[in-house]
């Protein structure tokens, strides 16, 4: 298995195949992966709870912004 595939797993998309859905799915998977890293770093004591919270809040705002920019909420 390639290291990149191990560190950044990507599941196949099974929903309605539209460009905006595919982009949002990729964004969502990246969000989940980054949340996992942040959580693990905080659990290991490498990040403070405040740093982890701030980073997760920024990631959430970014994901929410992509949702609205892609027009998914208009359906």
N, C-alpha and C positions, 0 to 999 in steps of 0.2 A: 504494500500500500504506500502511496506517495505521502510524504510528510504533510504537504499542503492539504490533501484530502482528509488526512487524519485531524489536523488542527482546525480546518474549516469545512466540516461536513455540509453537504447540500442535499436536501431531499427533493425528489421529483415533485413537480406541481401537478395536482390532480383536479383543480377547479376549472372554471370557465376560462378558456384560453383567449385572453385579450391582452394586448401589450401592457396596459396599466395594471392588470392583475398580476402578470408575471413580474413586473418591476416591484410592485408592492410586496409580493411574496419573497423576492430576493432581499428587500429591505427588512422584512420581518424576520427572516432567518438570520441575517447579520445582527439585528437587534438582539435576538435570543442568544446568539453566540457571545456577543460582547457582554451581555448581562451575566452570563455564566462566568466569564473571565473576571469581571468586577467582583462578583459574589465570592468567587474562590480566593481572590486576592485579599478581600476584606476578612474572610474567615481565617486566612493564614496570617493575618496581622500585618500584611504589606500595605494596606490602605486603611485609613481611618473610616469609621462609619459615615462621617460627614462627607468625606471625599467620595465614597462609594455612592451615597445618596445623591450628591450633586451630579456625578457622572451619569447615573441612571436617569435622573430627571432630565438632563440634557439630551440623552439618547431618546427618551420618550417624546420630548418635544419635537425632535427631528423626525421620528417615525410618524407622529401625528401630522406634522407639516407635510410629509410626503403623501400621506393619505388624502389630504385635502387638495394638494397640488395635482395629484393624479385624477381627481374628480370622481373618486370611488364613492364618496358620500352623496353624490347627486343622483344615485339610482334608486 
